Amino acid sequence: MQLLRTAKEIEDMKWALRRYGSERDYFLFVFGINTGLRVSDMVPLTVGDVRGTTHVVIREKKTNKTKRFMLPVKLREEIEDYTAHMSDGEYLFASRKGNGTQLHPHKLIDYRALVKAGEVLGRDDIGTHTMRKTFGYAYYRRTKNLAFLQNIFNHSAPSITKRYIGITQDEIDETLKDFSL
């Protein structure tokens, strides 16, 4: 799965999800690109876990490590809007079937919504990892701090993080072009 590299690609995906998906699909995407969490770590969240707070603590499914992450201000505004008519005990990304039960990350209907939105935009490389990779790429481009990103992703080595977010030799060379001490 590929990432979205530009603000236009991200805005186009948001538009496609709003147009061809549901508000939940749109919010899942926004939440994912702003936190860098895996879908399997987003699915168990309840409204009470994220509403009215600046930080959330989870136990990652893949690594079983505890992770504390900050909710950016703009995301907190999106959370307030999205959860305005929801109770604290409801799942943030409840299934449309099964009376608001938790989605199963491996049977995620949202995956189909992401793929469909990608297809509408002429892309066949969009999936659930697109959100995490997009976050990582944007974070790295903004901060140039690979060590922090490695820590955020709980990767064991910087090389894994670089490969995951698609940092190419050309991009590395570009950052060194005007470098001088």
LUMSE-226679 format. One record per residue (C-alpha): x, y negated, z. Coordinates in Angstrom, 1 decimal, always signed. Each point is the difference from the previous one (the first is absolute). Layout:
# residues N
PT     c1     c2     c3
PT      X      Y      Z
...
# end
This chain:
# residues 181
PT     c1     c2     c3
PT   +0.0   +0.0   +0.0
PT   +1.2   -3.5   -0.8
PT   -0.2   -3.2   +1.8
PT   -1.4   -3.4   -0.9
PT   +2.9   -2.4   -0.5
PT   -1.7   -3.3   -0.6
PT   -2.7   -2.2   +1.7
PT   -2.0   +0.3   -3.3
PT   +0.1   +3.8   +0.1
PT   -1.2   -0.1   +3.6
PT   -2.8   -2.5   -0.7
PT   -1.0   +2.1   -3.1
PT   -0.3   +3.1   +2.2
PT   -2.0   -1.9   +2.6
PT   -2.3   -1.2   -2.7
PT   -0.4   +3.5   -1.5
PT   -0.7   +1.6   +3.4
PT   -2.7   -2.6   +0.8
PT   -1.5   +0.4   -3.5
PT   +0.1   +3.8   -0.3
PT   +0.4   +1.2   +3.6
PT   -1.5   -0.9   +3.3
PT   +0.8   -2.6   +2.6
PT   +1.6   +2.9   +2.0
PT   +2.2   +0.9   -2.9
PT   +1.1   -3.7   -0.4
PT   +0.6   -0.3   +3.8
PT   +2.0   +3.3   +0.1
PT   +2.3   -1.4   -2.8
PT   +0.4   -3.4   +1.8
PT   +0.7   +1.7   +3.3
PT   +2.5   +2.4   -1.6
PT   +2.0   -2.6   -1.9
PT   +0.2   -2.2   +3.1
PT   +1.0   +2.6   +2.5
PT   +2.0   +2.6   -2.0
PT   -1.7   +2.8   +1.8
PT   -0.6   +3.4   -1.6
PT   -3.7   +0.7   -0.8
PT   +0.1   +2.9   +2.5
PT   +0.9   -2.6   +2.7
PT   -2.7   -2.4   -1.0
PT   -2.9   +2.5   -0.2
PT   -0.3   +0.7   +3.8
PT   -0.1   -3.7   +0.9
PT   -3.2   -1.3   +1.6
PT   -1.3   -3.6   -0.1
PT   +0.9   -0.3   +3.6
PT   +3.6   +0.9   -0.8
PT   +0.5   -3.1   -2.2
PT   -2.6   -2.6   +0.8
PT   +1.1   -2.9   +2.1
PT   +3.6   +1.1   +0.4
PT   +3.4   -1.0   -1.4
PT   +1.6   +3.4   +0.3
PT   -1.1   +3.6   -0.4
PT   +1.7   +3.2   +1.3
PT   -0.4   +3.3   -1.8
PT   +1.6   +3.4   -0.1
PT   +1.1   +0.7   -3.5
PT   -1.4   +3.2   -1.4
PT   +3.0   +0.9   -2.1
PT   +2.8   -0.7   +2.6
PT   -2.0   +0.2   +3.2
PT   +1.8   -3.1   +1.1
PT   -1.7   -2.9   +1.8
PT   -0.1   -3.2   -2.1
PT   -1.0   -3.5   +1.0
PT   -0.7   -2.3   -2.8
PT   -1.1   -3.6   -0.3
PT   -3.2   -1.1   -1.8
PT   +0.9   -3.1   -2.1
PT   -2.3   -3.0   +0.5
PT   -1.7   +0.2   -3.4
PT   -0.6   +3.7   +0.5
PT   -1.6   -0.7   +3.4
PT   -2.4   -2.4   -1.8
PT   -0.8   +2.8   -2.5
PT   -0.6   +2.3   +2.9
PT   -2.4   -2.4   +1.7
PT   -2.0   -0.4   -3.3
PT   +0.0   +3.7   -0.8
PT   -1.0   +1.1   +3.5
PT   -2.5   -2.7   +0.8
PT   -3.0   +2.3   +0.0
PT   +1.8   +3.1   +1.4
PT   +0.3   +1.3   +3.6
PT   +3.4   +0.6   +1.6
PT   -0.5   +3.8   +0.0
PT   -0.5   +0.3   -3.8
PT   +2.7   +1.2   -2.3
PT   +1.6   -2.8   -1.9
PT   -0.1   +2.1   -3.2
PT   -3.1   +2.1   +0.7
PT   -1.2   +2.5   -2.6
PT   -3.1   -1.1   -1.9
PT   -1.2   +3.5   +0.5
PT   -0.5   +1.6   +3.4
PT   -1.4   -3.0   +1.9
PT   +3.2   -2.0   +0.4
PT   +2.3   +2.9   +0.8
PT   +3.7   -0.2   -0.4
PT   +1.4   +0.4   -3.5
PT   +2.3   +3.0   -0.5
PT   +3.2   -1.4   -1.5
PT   +0.5   +2.9   -2.4
PT   -3.6   -0.3   -1.3
PT   +0.1   -3.8   -0.1
PT   -2.6   -1.3   -2.4
PT   +2.0   -3.3   +0.1
PT   +2.7   +1.8   -2.0
PT   -2.5   +0.2   -2.8
PT   -0.9   -3.6   +0.4
PT   +3.7   -1.0   -0.2
PT   +0.5   +2.1   -3.1
PT   -3.1   -1.4   -1.7
PT   +1.1   -3.6   +0.8
PT   +3.4   +0.8   -1.4
PT   -1.5   +1.5   -3.1
PT   -2.2   -3.1   -0.5
PT   +3.3   -2.0   +0.0
PT   +1.6   +2.4   -2.5
PT   +2.2   +1.8   +2.6
PT   +0.2   +3.7   +0.7
PT   +2.6   -0.2   +2.7
PT   -2.2   -1.3   +3.0
PT   -0.6   +2.1   +3.1
PT   -0.1   -0.2   +3.7
PT   +3.8   -0.5   +0.3
PT   -0.3   -3.1   -2.2
PT   -1.1   -2.0   +3.0
PT   +2.9   +1.0   +2.2
PT   +2.5   -0.4   -2.8
PT   -1.4   -3.4   -0.9
PT   +0.3   -1.1   +3.6
PT   +3.6   +1.2   +0.1
PT   +1.0   -1.6   -3.3
PT   -1.6   -3.4   +1.0
PT   +1.5   +0.1   +3.5
PT   +3.5   +0.8   -1.4
PT   -0.3   -2.7   -2.7
PT   -1.0   -2.6   +2.5
PT   +2.4   +0.9   +2.9
PT   +2.8   +1.9   -1.8
PT   +0.2   +2.0   +3.3
PT   +0.3   +3.6   -0.9
PT   +0.8   +1.0   +3.6
PT   -3.2   -1.4   +1.3
PT   -2.0   +1.6   -2.8
PT   +1.7   +3.3   +0.7
PT   -1.1   -0.3   +3.6
PT   -3.6   -1.0   -0.9
PT   -0.3   +3.1   -2.3
PT   +1.8   +2.2   +2.5
PT   +2.4   +1.2   -2.7
PT   +3.2   +1.8   +1.0
PT   +2.2   -1.8   -2.5
PT   +0.1   -3.3   -1.9
PT   +0.4   +2.0   -3.3
PT   -3.4   +1.6   +0.6
PT   -1.6   -3.4   +0.5
PT   +1.6   -1.5   -3.1
PT   -1.1   +2.9   -2.1
PT   -3.5   -0.1   +1.5
PT   -0.6   -3.6   -0.9
PT   +1.8   +0.2   -3.4
PT   +2.9   -2.3   +0.5
PT   +2.0   +0.5   -3.1
PT   +3.6   -0.8   -0.7
PT   -1.1   -2.9   -2.2
PT   -1.8   -1.6   +2.9
PT   +3.0   +0.6   +2.3
PT   +2.3   -1.6   -2.6
PT   -2.4   -3.0   -0.3
PT   +0.4   -0.7   +3.7
PT   +3.8   +0.1   -0.3
PT   +0.2   -2.1   -3.1
PT   +0.5   -3.3   +1.8
PT   +1.3   +1.4   +3.3
PT   +3.3   -1.4   +1.2
PT   +1.8   -0.4   +3.3
# end
